[in-house]
Structure formats: C-alpha cells, structure tokens
Amino acid sequence: SRGEAALAEAAYRRALELDPAHADALNNLAWLLLEQGDRLAESEELARRAVAAGTPDPHLALDTLGRVLRARGNCREAVEVFTQALATAPAAAAGRDGLMREKDLAQRDCGDAP
C-alpha cells in the first residue's frame, strides 16, 4: 500500500542518513522508487551508489540498476549491467532466471534479438 511504501521509504532514508553507503538501504530504496515509477532519476542514482558500495551479492544491486536503466530507456547499458550481474551471480542463485529474462527484454528494447 501507499502507506507502507511511505514508511519503508522513510526508514531507508533514515538508514542512509546514518550510513550514506549502506548498500542494502540504497538498493532497497532504489527498488521502491523504481516500483513507484515516477522518480526514476533518483532511483538510478541510488542504484549506482548501491553497486559502487559493494556487497557480498553484487548481482542484486546490478539487477536493480539494470531494471532502472531499462525503465529509463537506456537499453544498451541495461544489457551490459545484466551481463555483469549474470557474471557475478552464483550458478544456483534464485534470481538467475530473472536476470536472463531481463537481459533478453533489454536486448529486445534495443532491437537486438536475443
């Protein structure tokens, strides 16, 4: 719901006040703004910061960044980011199929058949 999203956003922003490089808070806030769809520029900035912050599971932040780039119409960079995400995701990662699907969609956005 909108109320829950607002509470989550406030919590992530508070976490970032305490630690501006908190990768999970950066990634989760980027994802929340992506889902809302009206603050994609801020979502991209947060996702880039999450990737730069480094995490034990970089494919998660890269997935968010790729989806934001695709939503913003930047298909070429999205394909590159999904390729990087697949390279860093463990073979048994639960989200691996989703990464491959998103990469295929970004390639189609660019007019390149996967």
N, C-alpha and C positions, 0 to 999 in steps of 0.2 A: 504494500500500500504506500501511498504518498507519505503518510506519517512515519512509517517505518524507514522509508528511504531518507527522509529528512533527519531522523535520529541517527541513522547509520552515517550519513554524510557529516553530521556534527561530530560524531565520535572519531571518524577518520581524520577530520581536520584538527581535532584536539590532539590526537596522537602525533600528527605532523608538526604541531606547534612544539611538542616536547622533543621530537626527533625528526627533523626535516628529511632525513634519509631513510626513514623506516619503510623498507621495500614493500612489506605486506600492506601497510596503510596506503602507500602510493598506488599500488596495483589495485587494491580493492576500491579506492575512491575513483580511479580511472575507469574501472569496470562499471561502477554505479553511474557515473556521468555518461558513459557510452550507452548504457541501457536507457537512460532518460532521453538521450538523443539530441539535446539542444545545447550542450556545452562541449562539443567535440574538440575544439581547440584546447581547452583546459584539460580534457581527458587525454589528449595526445601528449601534452607537456608532462602530465603526471606519469603516464605510461613510460615515457622516455626516461624520466627520473628513476622509475622503478627498475628498469633494465640497467641503468647506469649504477644503481645502488648495489646490484649484485645480490643473488640469493642462491641457496643450495639447489633450487629448482628454477633455473633461468627460463625454461620453456614456458612457465606460467606467465611471467611478465611479458615475454615475447609474444605469446598468444594474445594477450590484451592489446599490446601495441599493434600487432598485425590487424586485429579486428577494427581498431580505431582508424588506422590508416585506410583500410578498405571502406569504412563508413564515410571517410572524408574524400574518397575518390582517388586515393593515391595507390593504385593497384600495383605498380611496379615495386615500390618499396615494400608494400604488404607481402608480395611474393617472396622478396628477399628475407623479410623478417620471419615469415612462416618457415622458410627453408632453414634458417638459423635455429628456429625453435625445434624443428624436427631433428636437427643435428645434435641438439643438447638434451632432448627428451630421452629418458630411458626406454629401451625397447618395449618394456611392459607397461609403460605409462598409460594410465586410464584415458587421458585426453589425446593420445596419439592419432586416433582415427579422426577426431575433430580437427586437429591441426592439418591433416592431409586434406580433409574436405574444405577447410577454409582456404588453403593454398590453391586448390583447384578452382574455387569460386573466384579468388583474386585473379588467377590466370585468365578465367573467362571474362572477368571485368575488363582486362587488358586486351581482350580479343585473341588471346592465345589458347588454343585448345589444349587441355592437359593431356 
